[in-house]
């Protein structure tokens, strides 16, 4: 087990957790320069989220441990950031409770399946959509991007609800001894997801460059 922690893809996943105190420090400062640094660290965390999976496949180090570690690192980072944003960016407490409650339920369900069925359930497509929109929402709060906050808040809520329902269905199926459904992106959905992600990134960096630089 210890050797798995030191595999490069898993270290990249853990890197997101290491960033948490630095994000907190720069959020607390409140000035434009610190906000810019915090946004840069946040973008770096986002890059690492895609990099760990790529490295695992490229280096032949895909494992159940890594599959479990990746979303856990994401949830730890997101949960810590949500709490920090409550204090430093007036993030809504009700939305924070919904995000943290959902992630806690998914974590508990995942541990139950791992302990009872020895199964690690990877993220589903709806969960990935929810995480992507939530990532943009959190980034919008970091840089105080009001349009981005209004644009994505209720979309994030809807996707959180839908992804929770999907996870609950998978949990019931696996507990009954049936295989977990395989999540697959249809080409049209993948196109919309990539296009939407690019549009959100453009909006994010436009706000970042016009307001902070």
N, C-alpha and C positions, 0 to 999 in steps of 0.2 A: 504493500500500500504506500509507504513513504516515497518509493521511487516514482510513483505516478504523479506525485505533487510536483516533481522536478522536470517532468516532460514539458517541452516548450509550449505546446498549446494550452496546457493547464496553467502554466505560469502566466500566460497572457490573460487567461480568464481571471486569475487571482489579482492581476494588475488592476482590474477595475475596482476591486475592494480596497486596495492600497490607496487609490485616488481619493477615497471618501474624506479623510481629514483635511486634505489639501483643498477640496471643493468647499468644505465647511469654512476653512480659514478665509478664503477669498470671497465667499458669499458674505461673511460677517463684516468685511471691510466696507462694502457698499459703494465705493467710488468707481468711476468708469474704468480705470486701469485694472483694478481687481476683478471687475465684472468681465472684462475682456479675457483675462487670464483664466477665470473660472469657465467661461464659455469654451476656451481652447482646450482645457482639460476635459470638459464634457464631450467635445467632439472627438478627442483622443480616445476616450472610453468607448464611444460609439464605433470607432474604427477597430478597436481591439475586439469588439463583439463579433465582427465578421472575420477578423484575422484568425482567431483561435480555431474556428471550424475549418477554415482553409488550410491552416498549418497541419491540423490533425489528419486531414485527408491526404495532403501532399506528402507528409512524413510517415504515413501509415500508422498513425498513433490514435486512431479512432477507438474509443473504449467506452464501456458502460459508465465508468467513473467520469470520464470527460463529458459524456452526454448529460450526466446528472449535474456536474460542476458548473457547466456553462450557464444554464438558467438560474441556478442558485446564486451565482455571482451577479447576474443581472438583477435578481430580485433584492439582494442585499444592497446593491448600489442604489436601485430605484427607491427602496424603502428608506434608506438613510437620507437620500436627497430630498424625498418628500418631507421628512421631518425637519430637515434644515430649512426648506423653503417655507414651512409654516412660520418659523421664527424670523426669517430674513426677507421674505417676499410675499407675505400674507396669502400663502397657499390655503385654499379652503379646507377647513378641518374635516367637513363631511366627505369631501372627495378623497382626502388623505386616508380617512377611515375605510372608505370603500376599497381603495387600492391595497392598503396594508391587510385588510381583512381577507380579500380575495387571495392575495399571495400567500397568506398564512394557511388558508384552507387548502390551497394547491400543494403547499409544502407538506402539510400533514398527510394529505391523501397520497402524495408521492412516496413518503416514508412508509406508510402502511402497505402500499403495493410492493415496495422494495423488500420490506421485512416478510410479508406474507406470501407473495408470489414471485419474489426475486425478479421483478420486472421494473425497468426504468422506462417511464413513458415520456417520449420527447415532446417538445412543444408542438401544438397543432397550428394550422394555418390561421385560424381566427385569433389565437393567442398571439401569433407573430404580428398580425395587423394591429391588435390592441397595444402590444408593446411598442410598435413603431409610432403610432399616434401619441401614445403616452410619452415617449421619448421626446417628441417634438413639443408637447405641452410643457413638460418640465423645462426644456430648453428655453421656451418662450417666457416662463417665469424667471429663469436665471437672468435674461437680458431685458426683462420688463417689456416684452413684445405684446401689447394689448390685443392687436388684431389676431395674432397667432393664438392667444389664449381663448378669445371668443370663438375663433374658427374651429378649434379642436376639442374644447371641453366636453361638449355633449356627444360628439362623435366618439371620444374616448370612453365616456360612460356607457354608451350603447355597446361598444365592442367589448368592454369589460364584462358586461352582463352576458353577452352571447358566448364569449370564450369560457366563462364560468360554467355555463350550461353544457358546452361541449366537453369540458374537463370532467364534469359530473357524469356525463354519459359514458365517457371512456372509463372512469373509475368503476362504475357499475358493471360494465362489460368485462373488465379484467378481473374483478372480484368474483365474477361468475365463471371464470376460467376460459373466457373467450379472448382471442387476440385483440390487441388494441388496433383500432382502425388506422390505416396508413394515410397521413395527410399529404395531399398532392395539390400543387397549384395548377389550375387550368391556365393555358397560355393567355387567355384574355384577362384573367384575374392577375396573373403575374405582370402583364403589361400595365394594368391599372395601378398595381402596387408599386412597381418601379417608377412609373410616371408620376404618381402621387408623391412618392418619396423625394424625387428630384425637385418637384414643385415646392414642397415644404422646405427642402434644404435651401433653395434659391431665396425663398421668403426670409428664412432664418438669417442667411448671410447678408441679405440686403439690409435687414434691420440692424444687424451687427455692425456693418460698415458705415451705415449712414448715421447711426446714433452714438457709437462709441469711439470711432476713429476720428 
